[in-house]
Amino acid sequence: MIICQPFFMKNKISKINKLLVRRFGIPKRNKKLPDPVDLIIATILSQNTNDKNSFKAFQNLKKKFNNWEETAKTDIRKIESIIRIAGLGKQKSAAIKNLLKELINKNGKISLDYLRKRTNDNVLNELVSFKGVGVKTASCVLLFSFDRNICPVDTHVHRTLNRTGLVQTKTPDKTFDIINKQLPPDIAHQFHTNLIRLGREICRSAKPVCFVCPLVDICMYESKNLTPVENYRENSFMLLDNVN
């Protein structure tokens, strides 16, 4: 697989983005940006499950407690039971509880507003210092809550960009480092969201549906599946654009 050199990467990102927008359109965003604490908790809940289950778990928490301070005081086993539908209850409840307690210890309140005027790198470094918060979760705060031109990289984004030949990396975090140095202005949200749709619906880990892929003509994936199929479905629901 040929690695796209930095000099040409920005142009290729733009081309990929245009093809994705032509296929999926420009994703809608809430006019009101989500609170960063809400966003982190929703992202934690989204790990290793689908958006509908994680959204339901997030709604369960919001309905059960008046605020995150109440959640922080709640027994972790109760939090685990409330978010059970999202899976990995022990791991996720521990990460949520730890985040809330650390924020109280650090700032005397549960808020991330103190990060709003900091640089992207500073925000990332601060957020990943919390146990259970990784680069992907931290970068989601930058994109969805702080409206920065930063593209988070999950397994779908990592897989699709490697298959296209834009990068040749072994981890999502390495893909994140490379593409965000070359990302054109004002495309992060549409690029990120449409790549996730591509990875979920078409460029799947097993049995990709390359026949209907909008990137098929520029993709360098050597094992393309060009057999016409009908067993894929489009789903435009995205968790982090529905957190409020």
PyMOL commands that set and color helices and strands:
alter all, ss='L'
color gray80, all
select helices_A, chain A and resi 6-24+36-46+51-64+68-73+76-82+84-86+89-107+113-115+120-127+135-145+155-164+172-179+188-201+210-212+239-241
alter helices_A, ss='H'
color red, helices_A
deselect
rebuild
show_as cartoon
